[in-house]
């Protein structure tokens, strides 16, 4: 997917009072500009693990956030295994936060908790405690029952579902395992995203419908440029105070 760009790999833009980009993969800056975002307004760059499709554009987004490193500002929040991929030049332009799983930190007034992952690069997920409810990003992870306690009380649960039901691998989620998670957590909204080629060929909307039918939880498959409004959980392109945008 990264090489074909059949779906974009720029990450997720978060406006939760504080403005952040999460897992800025290849094209993050270009897609942010394409969809009308202002990278100079970023407060933080968040990176979950050391795979190229999650960290590739971290440095360029740091440059945007710091006005070409002319002003030291903002945070780089990054898992410990990925920090070495970021140059000292860019690290010196920001405050660097390297959270361990279960550790909490803040971006402005927003409280965030780092979450563990399972069978995947010792990465981290993120739990955002917004004024409109809790948003959980599980990151790339395999399925483990022990992760359920970390996803609890999520209003929105974002799962990286790489594979459809017909394919399974221990390091990532497929639709079946995503269904198990959604059924147990019962968020108000589940979002599946970060699709592999087999998932795209299987039709992500159909896989999302499967999860919704099996769990009774509203489930949507992310689209390039899609915005979710936290006020009413409507997946549109409207601009509101608190929103999540995928590109």
Backbone bond lengths (Angstrom), bond angles and torsions (degrees), N, CA, C in turn:
res aa  C-N    CA-C-N  psi(-1)  N-CA   C-N-CA  omega(-1)  CA-C   N-CA-C  phi
1 X - - - 1.457 - - 1.525 110.50 -
2 X 1.324 115.73 -41.90 1.456 121.42 178.96 1.524 111.70 -56.38
3 X 1.319 116.16 -40.95 1.464 121.07 -173.82 1.517 112.86 -83.08
4 X 1.323 117.20 -28.31 1.461 120.12 -179.36 1.524 112.64 -91.41
5 X 1.350 116.56 -25.39 1.465 122.80 -174.98 1.531 112.05 57.22
6 X 1.336 116.05 30.38 1.470 118.57 170.99 1.522 109.75 -61.23
7 X 1.303 116.67 -30.95 1.460 122.82 164.35 1.526 107.11 -127.98
8 X 1.318 116.47 142.23 1.461 120.99 -175.54 1.529 111.24 -67.80
9 X 1.324 116.04 160.03 1.461 121.54 -174.75 1.528 111.93 -125.63
10 X 1.351 116.49 26.79 1.465 120.32 -173.85 1.516 115.70 -81.53
11 X 1.332 118.57 -12.92 1.454 120.47 177.99 1.511 113.49 104.26
12 X 1.319 116.17 -158.93 1.464 123.37 -176.28 1.522 109.24 -125.41
13 X 1.322 116.20 128.75 1.462 123.07 178.46 1.528 107.94 -96.73
14 X 1.314 116.68 127.62 1.461 122.19 -175.96 1.520 110.67 -117.97
15 X 1.312 116.71 125.23 1.461 122.39 172.15 1.521 107.72 -115.63
16 X 1.320 116.35 94.99 1.461 122.31 -179.03 1.527 110.19 -120.38
17 X 1.318 116.93 43.36 1.464 119.91 -169.37 1.513 108.43 87.73
18 X 1.310 117.66 -56.61 1.464 123.61 164.93 1.526 107.93 -89.57
19 X 1.334 116.20 147.52 1.463 121.42 -177.05 1.526 109.18 -108.00
20 X 1.332 115.68 128.48 1.460 120.60 -174.41 1.517 110.42 -139.72
21 X 1.324 115.52 154.85 1.460 120.02 166.64 1.521 107.79 -116.52
22 X 1.321 115.16 134.07 1.459 122.74 -174.53 1.520 110.05 -111.90
23 X 1.314 116.73 124.46 1.465 124.08 179.98 1.526 112.27 53.15
24 X 1.334 116.45 65.98 1.464 120.83 -178.51 1.529 111.93 -76.11
25 X 1.318 116.05 93.29 1.454 121.56 178.16 1.521 111.55 -81.90
26 X 1.326 117.67 -170.27 1.458 121.27 -178.99 1.530 112.19 -55.94
27 X 1.321 115.50 129.38 1.450 121.38 178.96 1.513 114.55 93.66
28 X 1.336 118.45 4.67 1.465 120.43 -174.99 1.521 112.02 -57.28
29 X 1.317 117.60 -46.97 1.464 120.17 -178.57 1.525 110.95 -66.19
30 X 1.315 116.66 -45.97 1.463 120.61 -179.12 1.525 110.65 -61.60
31 X 1.329 117.90 -44.25 1.466 120.54 -178.79 1.525 111.21 -69.40
32 X 1.328 116.89 -36.35 1.463 119.11 177.41 1.530 110.26 -59.63
33 X 1.313 116.15 -45.43 1.463 120.09 178.77 1.530 110.71 -66.90
34 X 1.330 115.96 -40.39 1.467 120.75 -179.75 1.524 111.42 -58.38
35 X 1.337 116.72 -37.94 1.457 120.66 -176.59 1.531 112.80 -99.30
36 X 1.322 116.47 20.10 1.456 121.03 170.27 1.506 116.07 77.95
37 X 1.334 118.27 19.76 1.458 121.13 176.71 1.525 109.91 -84.76
38 X 1.331 115.29 162.67 1.461 121.55 -179.35 1.520 109.00 -120.27
39 X 1.338 117.51 93.34 1.461 120.16 -175.91 1.524 114.40 -58.80
40 X 1.331 117.31 -25.13 1.455 119.76 177.44 1.516 113.59 -67.32
41 X 1.343 116.72 -13.13 1.465 121.08 178.93 1.526 113.14 -94.46
42 X 1.318 117.19 2.37 1.469 119.72 179.73 1.522 111.55 -62.34
43 X 1.331 114.92 142.81 1.461 121.73 172.56 1.520 111.91 -104.33
44 X 1.342 117.13 -19.93 1.462 119.66 -177.62 1.521 110.61 -160.56
45 X 1.326 114.00 149.90 1.459 123.39 170.75 1.528 106.24 -116.10
46 X 1.339 117.18 123.82 1.463 122.26 -176.76 1.523 109.92 -113.59
47 X 1.326 116.37 130.86 1.464 121.85 -178.39 1.519 108.62 -129.11
48 X 1.335 116.24 125.57 1.463 120.28 -174.05 1.526 114.15 -88.24
49 X 1.349 117.27 -31.83 1.454 118.86 179.61 1.530 111.04 -166.68
50 X 1.325 116.32 179.13 1.456 121.75 -163.43 1.527 115.49 -92.27
51 X 1.300 118.80 17.88 1.460 119.57 174.21 1.524 110.43 -82.37
52 X 1.318 115.00 143.48 1.465 121.93 -171.71 1.518 113.22 -54.27
53 X 1.333 116.62 -37.42 1.467 119.40 -177.34 1.523 112.67 -74.69
54 X 1.340 117.07 1.12 1.463 120.75 177.81 1.526 113.13 -116.57
55 X 1.347 118.04 -21.49 1.468 118.47 -175.60 1.529 114.41 -125.39
56 X 1.323 118.29 -7.20 1.466 120.90 -167.89 1.532 114.27 -52.46
57 X 1.332 117.56 -42.77 1.461 120.56 -176.57 1.529 113.17 -98.66
58 X 1.323 117.63 17.94 1.463 119.67 179.52 1.523 110.88 -60.54
59 X 1.314 117.45 -42.93 1.466 119.68 -177.41 1.525 111.96 -66.54
60 X 1.318 117.63 -41.54 1.468 118.97 -179.67 1.526 110.51 -68.41
61 X 1.333 118.07 -32.94 1.462 119.61 176.45 1.530 111.36 -72.28
62 X 1.327 117.06 -31.19 1.467 120.15 171.83 1.521 109.98 -63.50
63 X 1.320 116.27 -42.54 1.473 119.70 177.84 1.532 110.31 -59.93
64 X 1.328 116.63 -42.96 1.460 120.31 179.58 1.526 110.59 -64.21
65 X 1.316 116.87 -42.83 1.468 122.48 -177.17 1.528 111.59 -66.68
66 X 1.330 117.03 -30.42 1.467 121.86 -175.47 1.524 112.50 -106.23
67 X 1.338 116.01 15.94 1.476 121.43 179.25 1.527 111.30 54.66
68 X 1.333 114.18 52.34 1.461 119.31 -179.66 1.508 112.95 72.44
69 X 1.324 117.35 30.98 1.478 127.14 -176.81 1.526 112.06 64.19
70 X 1.320 118.11 18.00 1.467 120.95 178.07 1.521 112.04 -76.87
71 X 1.343 117.14 -24.16 1.454 121.64 179.86 1.522 109.11 -130.94
72 X 1.324 116.07 121.02 1.465 119.39 178.93 1.522 108.58 -73.71
73 X 1.316 116.69 112.67 1.457 120.58 -178.12 1.520 110.12 -159.17
74 X 1.313 116.09 160.05 1.455 121.38 175.51 1.514 113.46 81.08
75 X 1.325 113.96 173.53 1.460 121.83 -178.07 1.528 110.51 -118.49
76 X 1.317 115.08 144.22 1.459 122.44 162.48 1.514 106.04 -108.74
77 X 1.331 116.19 113.01 1.461 121.80 178.16 1.518 106.50 -105.78
78 X 1.332 116.92 120.00 1.459 119.52 -166.63 1.531 110.00 -149.55
79 X 1.325 116.40 145.16 1.457 117.37 178.55 1.529 109.84 -75.39
80 X 1.305 116.03 156.94 1.461 121.19 -168.82 1.524 113.10 -62.05
81 X 1.335 118.01 -31.86 1.459 120.15 -177.63 1.521 113.40 -75.62
82 X 1.326 117.56 -10.79 1.458 120.73 -175.82 1.516 112.46 -105.62
83 X 1.313 118.13 -16.78 1.463 120.69 -174.89 1.527 111.78 -56.90
84 X 1.327 117.40 -37.05 1.464 120.77 -179.49 1.514 114.33 -64.98
85 X 1.333 117.83 -14.44 1.456 121.78 178.11 1.529 112.03 -83.68
86 X 1.327 117.06 -9.23 1.458 122.39 -179.06 1.528 108.77 -102.18
87 X 1.313 117.61 129.83 1.461 121.30 -175.56 1.529 111.39 -64.65
88 X 1.326 116.30 152.85 1.461 120.80 175.42 1.529 110.25 -60.54
89 X 1.307 116.33 -34.64 1.464 121.61 178.10 1.530 110.69 -55.78
90 X 1.317 117.00 -46.05 1.461 120.50 -179.59 1.528 111.48 -77.67
91 X 1.314 117.76 -35.06 1.469 119.87 176.60 1.522 111.15 -61.05
92 X 1.325 116.59 -36.75 1.456 120.85 -177.95 1.524 112.89 -72.69
93 X 1.331 116.85 -12.11 1.469 120.33 -178.59 1.524 112.62 -87.63
94 X 1.347 117.06 -8.35 1.468 122.23 -174.58 1.528 110.23 -138.58
95 X 1.311 115.46 172.51 1.461 120.46 166.29 1.515 107.43 -87.52
96 X 1.313 117.74 128.29 1.463 122.11 -178.07 1.527 109.97 -99.71
97 X 1.321 115.97 128.37 1.468 122.51 176.77 1.519 107.48 -119.59
98 X 1.321 117.39 124.41 1.470 122.88 -179.88 1.526 107.40 -119.51
99 X 1.328 117.70 84.52 1.465 119.66 -174.19 1.520 112.84 -80.46
100 X 1.299 115.30 144.76 1.455 121.70 169.29 1.526 108.64 -85.85
101 X 1.331 118.55 155.50 1.460 119.92 175.17 1.527 111.78 -52.03
102 X 1.314 116.62 136.30 1.458 127.65 -178.51 1.527 112.64 81.86
103 X 1.327 118.54 -6.56 1.464 120.62 178.49 1.533 109.79 -79.48
104 X 1.332 116.37 142.04 1.454 121.67 178.60 1.518 110.91 -107.06
105 X 1.317 114.82 149.71 1.463 121.81 177.83 1.516 107.07 -151.37
106 X 1.324 116.56 173.56 1.451 119.91 -177.88 1.510 112.23 -127.46
107 X 1.336 115.35 147.90 1.456 122.63 168.43 1.526 104.97 -121.24
108 X 1.326 116.63 104.67 1.445 119.70 -169.07 1.516 109.02 62.45
109 X 1.334 116.66 -129.68 1.462 120.97 179.44 1.527 112.66 -89.70
110 X 1.321 116.60 -2.12 1.464 120.97 -176.74 1.514 111.02 -83.65
111 X 1.333 116.41 126.64 1.463 120.98 175.59 1.522 109.50 -90.64
112 X 1.330 115.46 135.07 1.470 122.33 -179.11 1.526 108.16 -131.90
113 X 1.313 115.98 142.13 1.470 121.22 176.51 1.524 109.22 -120.01
114 X 1.321 116.63 131.26 1.463 120.91 174.23 1.531 108.96 -77.39
115 X 1.337 115.67 139.58 1.464 121.35 -177.54 1.529 110.40 -117.29
116 X 1.315 117.08 150.16 1.470 118.98 175.84 1.528 111.10 -75.78
117 X 1.313 115.50 158.46 1.456 122.21 169.82 1.527 107.69 -118.25
118 X 1.324 116.33 176.99 1.469 120.25 -175.97 1.522 110.02 -131.44
119 X 1.329 116.01 127.27 1.472 122.32 175.70 1.527 113.58 62.17
120 X 1.332 117.47 28.46 1.457 117.31 -176.76 1.525 112.39 -147.54
121 X 1.320 117.78 91.07 1.460 124.54 165.29 1.529 115.59 56.96
122 X 1.324 117.87 19.15 1.462 120.71 -176.74 1.529 111.21 51.34
123 X 1.324 115.49 37.71 1.458 120.30 179.18 1.521 111.27 -77.59
124 X 1.330 115.10 -177.93 1.451 120.99 178.12 1.528 109.85 -134.03
125 X 1.314 115.41 150.45 1.449 122.01 167.68 1.513 109.03 -101.99
126 X 1.326 117.10 -176.98 1.459 120.75 -178.06 1.528 110.25 -139.98
127 X 1.323 115.16 140.29 1.457 121.73 175.54 1.525 107.77 -120.01
128 X 1.335 116.24 119.91 1.454 122.44 -174.39 1.528 109.09 -105.90
129 X 1.317 116.70 122.53 1.463 121.84 -178.03 1.530 108.42 -97.80
130 X 1.320 116.27 84.27 1.452 121.44 -175.78 1.528 110.56 -89.52
131 X 1.328 115.75 166.88 1.463 120.14 178.65 1.520 111.88 -69.05
132 X 1.334 117.35 -13.38 1.468 121.84 178.03 1.524 112.31 -104.31
133 X 1.304 117.09 13.66 1.454 120.19 179.69 1.516 111.64 116.76
134 X 1.318 116.01 173.79 1.458 122.65 -174.25 1.524 111.15 -89.70
135 X 1.323 115.30 130.68 1.464 122.55 176.58 1.525 107.74 -113.65
136 X 1.315 116.36 124.75 1.463 121.09 -177.81 1.521 110.23 -115.11
137 X 1.325 115.42 129.21 1.461 122.83 174.42 1.524 107.30 -112.09
138 X 1.323 116.93 111.55 1.464 120.73 -173.67 1.522 113.03 -75.11
139 X 1.325 117.95 -22.36 1.458 124.70 -175.44 1.530 110.62 69.03
140 X 1.305 117.70 -174.68 1.459 121.74 175.14 1.531 108.19 -70.37
141 X 1.305 115.82 126.30 1.466 120.04 -177.00 1.515 109.65 -161.76
142 X 1.317 115.46 153.41 1.441 120.00 166.24 1.517 109.43 -83.97
143 X 1.331 115.71 173.71 1.461 119.49 179.94 1.527 110.49 -84.47
144 X 1.332 115.46 135.21 1.451 121.01 171.80 1.517 108.66 -149.16
145 X 1.301 116.41 134.16 1.464 121.68 178.96 1.524 110.66 -57.95
146 X 1.325 116.96 -33.72 1.466 119.56 -175.82 1.525 113.01 -68.15
147 X 1.336 117.49 -16.87 1.461 119.42 178.90 1.527 112.74 -75.29
148 X 1.324 117.17 -17.06 1.462 119.59 -173.53 1.527 112.35 -60.25
149 X 1.323 117.68 -36.07 1.462 119.64 -179.81 1.528 111.41 -63.25
150 X 1.324 117.03 -28.29 1.460 120.13 -179.08 1.527 112.30 -79.20
151 X 1.319 116.96 -23.53 1.462 121.23 -179.69 1.525 112.82 -92.16
152 X 1.316 117.56 -5.94 1.466 120.93 -173.74 1.525 111.26 -62.09
153 X 1.334 115.35 155.37 1.474 123.04 176.63 1.523 112.53 63.43
154 X 1.324 117.62 27.96 1.461 121.32 178.36 1.523 109.91 -89.05
155 X 1.315 116.36 128.24 1.465 119.27 172.17 1.526 109.37 -76.78
156 X 1.322 116.09 -42.76 1.464 122.02 174.72 1.522 107.94 -121.18
157 X 1.319 116.20 130.93 1.462 122.11 178.09 1.521 108.22 -119.26
158 X 1.328 116.48 117.69 1.465 122.59 -179.45 1.518 108.30 -104.19
159 X 1.332 116.00 118.71 1.463 122.04 -177.15 1.522 110.06 -116.96
160 X 1.324 116.23 133.16 1.457 121.76 173.57 1.529 108.01 -84.48
161 X 1.316 115.46 99.09 1.472 121.08 -175.21 1.526 107.77 -105.17
162 X 1.308 115.52 95.75 1.462 121.49 -172.01 1.519 111.88 -74.40
163 X 1.341 116.23 -35.75 1.455 120.44 -170.53 1.524 112.26 -122.55
164 X 1.333 116.95 151.97 1.470 120.65 173.99 1.527 110.22 -78.34
165 X 1.326 115.79 -179.14 1.466 121.47 -179.57 1.522 113.19 -55.05
166 X 1.324 116.03 -33.28 1.457 120.78 -171.92 1.526 113.75 -75.86
167 X 1.330 118.03 -5.82 1.463 120.57 -176.45 1.523 109.47 -135.27
168 X 1.316 116.67 140.48 1.464 120.14 -177.49 1.520 109.72 -140.26
169 X 1.347 115.23 141.67 1.461 122.08 175.16 1.524 106.88 -147.91
170 X 1.323 117.93 145.21 1.462 121.08 -171.51 1.525 113.67 -70.52
171 X 1.335 118.03 -20.75 1.458 120.46 -174.55 1.518 114.24 -90.21
172 X 1.333 118.04 -8.51 1.462 122.04 -177.94 1.532 110.01 -139.55
173 X 1.327 114.24 166.54 1.464 119.69 176.80 1.518 111.19 -88.86
174 X 1.331 115.40 145.28 1.461 120.77 165.02 1.532 107.40 -113.49
175 X 1.326 116.91 -179.61 1.461 120.64 -175.72 1.520 111.97 -61.02
176 X 1.326 117.15 -38.73 1.462 120.28 -179.05 1.526 111.34 -61.28
177 X 1.333 116.66 -47.00 1.458 119.62 -179.70 1.526 111.74 -70.08
178 X 1.326 116.50 -35.26 1.464 119.40 174.94 1.527 110.51 -61.17
179 X 1.324 116.32 -39.02 1.463 120.61 177.70 1.519 111.28 -62.09
180 X 1.317 117.13 -41.94 1.465 120.87 178.22 1.529 110.94 -60.67
181 X 1.335 116.14 -41.12 1.467 120.17 -179.63 1.525 110.91 -67.33
182 X 1.320 116.22 -48.33 1.469 120.36 -177.55 1.522 110.53 -63.35
183 X 1.325 116.88 -39.85 1.465 120.59 179.45 1.529 111.03 -60.67
184 X 1.325 117.16 -38.89 1.459 120.13 -177.76 1.527 111.94 -79.58
185 X 1.320 118.57 -41.16 1.463 121.56 -174.65 1.523 111.89 -78.83
186 X 1.325 117.51 -35.19 1.461 122.93 179.95 1.534 112.30 54.14
187 X 1.333 117.83 56.34 1.461 118.60 174.87 1.521 110.16 -69.48
188 X 1.310 116.20 169.02 1.458 119.44 174.27 1.528 110.29 -72.05
189 X 1.326 115.88 -32.92 1.461 121.79 178.16 1.519 109.30 -143.16
190 X 1.331 116.80 133.37 1.466 122.35 171.42 1.528 108.38 -109.97
191 X 1.326 115.45 137.58 1.460 121.55 178.14 1.516 107.85 -123.13
192 X 1.328 116.86 124.81 1.461 119.85 173.47 1.521 108.14 -104.02
193 X 1.343 115.65 142.34 1.461 119.81 -176.11 1.531 109.25 -159.34
194 X 1.330 116.98 -175.50 1.468 123.26 177.09 1.532 110.59 62.65
195 X 1.321 115.24 56.12 1.454 121.48 -171.93 1.527 112.78 -83.28
196 X 1.332 115.97 142.46 1.453 121.59 168.69 1.521 110.04 -84.18
197 X 1.322 115.88 176.14 1.464 119.98 -176.66 1.526 111.57 -63.79
198 X 1.335 117.26 -39.83 1.463 119.02 -179.80 1.523 110.79 -65.42
199 X 1.325 116.94 -34.94 1.463 120.78 177.36 1.528 110.42 -67.65
200 X 1.297 116.41 -43.14 1.465 119.57 179.63 1.524 110.44 -63.79
201 X 1.309 116.64 -41.16 1.465 120.10 179.13 1.527 112.00 -67.70
202 X 1.333 116.66 -27.08 1.461 120.47 178.84 1.523 112.57 -79.94
203 X 1.344 116.21 -13.38 1.471 123.70 -179.57 1.532 110.84 84.84
204 X 1.342 118.14 96.53 1.467 121.59 -178.84 1.523 114.03 -57.79
205 X 1.333 117.84 -34.33 1.468 119.54 178.57 1.525 110.81 -62.62
206 X 1.323 116.21 -38.54 1.465 120.42 178.30 1.529 110.60 -66.98
207 X 1.329 116.51 -39.32 1.467 119.93 178.62 1.530 110.35 -67.26
208 X 1.340 117.13 -38.78 1.467 120.69 176.81 1.531 110.55 -63.40
209 X 1.322 116.58 -40.67 1.467 120.63 177.69 1.525 110.92 -62.02
210 X 1.330 116.41 -37.74 1.466 121.00 177.90 1.529 110.06 -61.05
211 X 1.346 116.23 -46.91 1.459 120.38 179.77 1.525 110.55 -61.28
212 X 1.327 116.34 -43.17 1.466 120.30 -178.95 1.525 111.40 -63.75
213 X 1.325 116.81 -42.06 1.464 120.00 179.60 1.523 111.80 -64.20
214 X 1.326 116.40 -40.19 1.465 120.63 -175.84 1.531 112.86 -77.16
215 X 1.336 117.39 -24.00 1.463 120.44 -173.03 1.528 114.32 -113.44
216 X 1.325 116.84 -21.42 1.456 120.11 -173.63 1.510 113.67 76.15
217 X 1.329 117.23 8.93 1.472 122.69 179.92 1.523 109.45 -102.04
218 X 1.324 117.24 131.39 1.453 120.81 175.84 1.523 109.49 -56.16
219 X 1.333 116.45 124.24 1.468 121.63 -175.81 1.518 108.75 -133.34
220 X 1.321 116.43 131.66 1.461 120.82 178.19 1.521 110.05 -128.07
221 X 1.320 115.22 149.38 1.465 122.14 173.99 1.520 107.80 -94.50
222 X 1.320 116.60 129.04 1.459 121.16 -178.07 1.524 110.81 -63.17
223 X 1.314 115.13 146.94 1.458 123.03 173.99 1.523 108.86 -123.55
224 X 1.307 116.98 154.76 1.461 119.87 177.49 1.524 109.84 -61.05
225 X 1.328 115.80 127.46 1.451 120.87 179.19 1.507 114.70 84.39
226 X 1.321 118.02 -0.65 1.460 121.05 -179.15 1.520 110.92 -67.75
227 X 1.329 116.42 138.69 1.458 122.74 175.47 1.517 109.45 -119.86
228 X 1.318 116.66 134.47 1.462 122.14 175.27 1.522 108.50 -109.67
229 X 1.307 116.21 121.49 1.454 123.64 178.80 1.524 108.65 -85.99
230 X 1.322 116.92 121.85 1.464 119.75 -177.11 1.520 113.47 -73.26
231 X 1.311 117.72 -11.20 1.462 119.06 178.69 1.526 110.50 -71.51
232 X 1.332 116.13 -46.62 1.469 118.74 -177.47 1.525 113.40 -126.04
233 X 1.349 117.10 6.03 1.462 123.53 179.29 1.523 112.15 59.00
234 X 1.303 116.15 31.33 1.459 121.66 178.69 1.523 108.95 -87.05
235 X 1.322 117.02 128.02 1.467 121.25 179.60 1.521 109.15 -88.62
236 X 1.319 116.18 93.88 1.458 122.48 -177.47 1.519 108.30 -136.85
237 X 1.322 115.89 -162.66 1.455 120.07 172.73 1.527 111.44 -116.79
238 X 1.335 116.93 21.11 1.448 119.52 179.19 1.523 110.47 -71.29
239 X 1.323 115.58 151.94 1.457 121.23 -179.52 1.528 109.24 -102.83
240 X 1.320 117.32 110.98 1.464 121.56 177.54 1.526 108.75 -127.92
241 X 1.305 115.65 176.96 1.458 119.82 -171.89 1.528 112.49 -62.46
242 X 1.313 116.32 -47.21 1.457 120.14 -178.68 1.524 109.45 -113.93
243 X 1.316 117.19 120.22 1.456 119.02 -174.98 1.522 111.20 -156.08
244 X 1.313 114.85 159.13 1.460 124.07 177.50 1.518 107.09 -122.77
245 X 1.320 117.55 128.94 1.465 120.87 179.19 1.518 109.59 -124.84
246 X 1.318 116.01 134.81 1.456 121.87 -178.82 1.504 110.73 -107.75
247 X 1.344 116.35 129.43 1.466 120.66 171.99 1.517 110.46 -153.00
